[in-house]
């Protein structure tokens, strides 16, 4: 079949006419491996790296077969928008060097045209025109490194002496829709209908593959060479997956069935590769805990990133593999502008297959990219079909998604058993609870237990952190040291002792993720002390009675800005604790990983209940820009309790500055508490108090709130607010302010 001129130009395009510089002889300061990568389930980690030299040729043969099997291509050229970036434009970009610039150049050069070709030959081969179902774009929520944003055609001038200059992980391939367009669906082949049937599970935010983009420098060239050496030399040996160095701990978890690998693939793997599944085990989880915790080996690891190029290569492969596990991707693409490496993740054998180094200046690079896009989509559709078939055929085995949902529901029930009765009655006072004999007798001991836990925890400086949710299930825990506030107001880690008795350590079992914000990622967790009892056994089984524990919230922060934000939030909590403010969760402290300097800080606070958006959700509101926003509506008789809590913050000299439904929670007793003090200030004027009260009143009356900003709907501001969030034009606003003013005075400090 004759290939149209526009398609042939896509196949022949290359990046050779771009000029890539060599400045930036700089290695990143820290390892790319993040805290969560070290805690992946043992059945999900990478164990081997194998060279697959024929992968590039097999992908090219794959697209030749697709082209031969397709009907005639449309006679019309590509839509004009494909040429907006223009791979036909012969620009010479001397400044294209940083990772963000490399990604933007790739997007503008050929991603759109390759997406059109892949969509045509794989998903809509009989359509009369050009329709695109794929897009290669930036995904802002998946970057672990800070970077600046750039407009179309603009290139970064950031310094090579920054980690964000060297690599970015914001880009990937996405489906633009999860169903064919109406004009196309009648012209689909049987195979294409089947692909669309299983691709409908993918949302527009589902990443289909992992792209690791690097700066085009001699450093990245050396890194790619080291990855090739690793693949060629380590075919029969296990790769080293970095974990926390707490070797005395052994945590074993239930394995469960994972997504399978596709059976019909354009590439050929060695015959030794198997496609077995991991099933649930009936054996209980076993935890081996040493009676004495040694910290000296971990402190020795706190050094700058090592200079070994092989170790650097393994670290970047581990980071890329962990990203692929998170999004359930098969393809990992390492791209540095002038060259590229394509990797295949094989789940059953836990092996990463690595192609040779691909020269992007070679004629036919565009054809390889179109083949890559088509292979990624076909692999995704086949795996979704296999999973659906196996799930229907074997009802006795839980699937990955089913297992995750059941685990999440189970964890929610643990925390929601008491939250179901949350509410405010009788002018904001906690509603009376019916007292059964069991409840009445257990309540004093419960209060005593919580008080004793808080008192003991403040005296313990070492925290043992393990993860157990989804695919993050620690084989060994991490150790964190408590941070303290100095007399000068600085936040520094406590002095680390050589060893700690287990009974003098906090234990945190991290569970599901419940949110994220400017200051970090937020998880639910269970806190207990030592081994959970008065003894310190070496082996603890789940069959034993559960230890005394408390539900807590753990906020992680790794990068400089988020660490500073979390330290500031800790100082705010410390101030509120000194003032004995009850309108906030209890803060157990701020802790820092003692193993590596770039690992996260964690802030541990008590879990106090559901936020206002969940408890008092009113309706969905569509703003003028058609953005879907939530509103809340608090009954009139309950509003004084909210103003009481806000007034208590103001009396302690704290200006919250981020009053939104997600930052207001209601505990199981019906008390209102404020959270997330990363934007708060330790000074509040009378004008600011009035402003914040009006904001809270407007929020409770059902005003639409933008969850991504602190503003509400536009209106005439009170003078202290420029976003209109405390409009004086609010119906009854001033009268209601006066009505609640007397009731919103802070409660007595002696209240317990």
RAMOTA-V764230 format. One record per run of one state. SS is the DSSP state (a for helix, b for strand, c for the rest). FROM is the first residue (numbers start at 1). TO is the last residue. If there is no record, write none. Layout:
ss = <SS & SS>
from = <FROM & FROM>
to = <TO & TO>
//
This chain:
ss = <c & a & c & a & b & c & b & c & a & c & a & c & a & c & b & c & a & c & a & b & c & b & c & a & c & a & c & b & c & a & c & b & c & b & c & b & c & a & c & a & c & b & c & b & c & b & c & b & c & a & c & a & c & a & c & b & c & b & c & a & c & b & c & b & c & b & c & b & c & b & a & b & c & b & c & b & c & b & c & a & c & b & c & b & c & b & c & b & a & c & b & c & b & c & a & c & b & c & a & b & c & b & c & b & c & a & c & b & c & b & c & a & c>
from = <1 & 5 & 13 & 36 & 40 & 41 & 48 & 52 & 55 & 70 & 80 & 84 & 99 & 124 & 134 & 139 & 140 & 143 & 163 & 167 & 169 & 171 & 176 & 185 & 188 & 190 & 200 & 210 & 215 & 218 & 234 & 250 & 253 & 286 & 289 & 292 & 295 & 296 & 300 & 309 & 328 & 331 & 336 & 339 & 347 & 351 & 355 & 358 & 360 & 365 & 394 & 400 & 417 & 419 & 422 & 424 & 426 & 429 & 431 & 437 & 458 & 462 & 470 & 472 & 474 & 478 & 486 & 491 & 494 & 499 & 502 & 505 & 518 & 520 & 530 & 539 & 542 & 550 & 558 & 560 & 579 & 584 & 585 & 587 & 594 & 601 & 607 & 610 & 612 & 616 & 617 & 623 & 628 & 633 & 636 & 652 & 655 & 656 & 661 & 664 & 667 & 672 & 675 & 681 & 682 & 686 & 701 & 705 & 706 & 712 & 713 & 733 & 742>
to = <4 & 12 & 35 & 39 & 40 & 47 & 51 & 54 & 69 & 79 & 83 & 98 & 123 & 133 & 138 & 139 & 142 & 162 & 166 & 168 & 170 & 175 & 184 & 187 & 189 & 199 & 209 & 214 & 217 & 233 & 249 & 252 & 285 & 288 & 291 & 294 & 295 & 299 & 308 & 327 & 330 & 335 & 338 & 346 & 350 & 354 & 357 & 359 & 364 & 393 & 399 & 416 & 418 & 421 & 423 & 425 & 428 & 430 & 436 & 457 & 461 & 469 & 471 & 473 & 477 & 485 & 490 & 493 & 498 & 501 & 504 & 517 & 519 & 529 & 538 & 541 & 549 & 557 & 559 & 578 & 583 & 584 & 586 & 593 & 600 & 606 & 609 & 611 & 615 & 616 & 622 & 627 & 632 & 635 & 651 & 654 & 655 & 660 & 663 & 666 & 671 & 674 & 680 & 681 & 685 & 700 & 704 & 705 & 711 & 712 & 732 & 741 & 752>
//
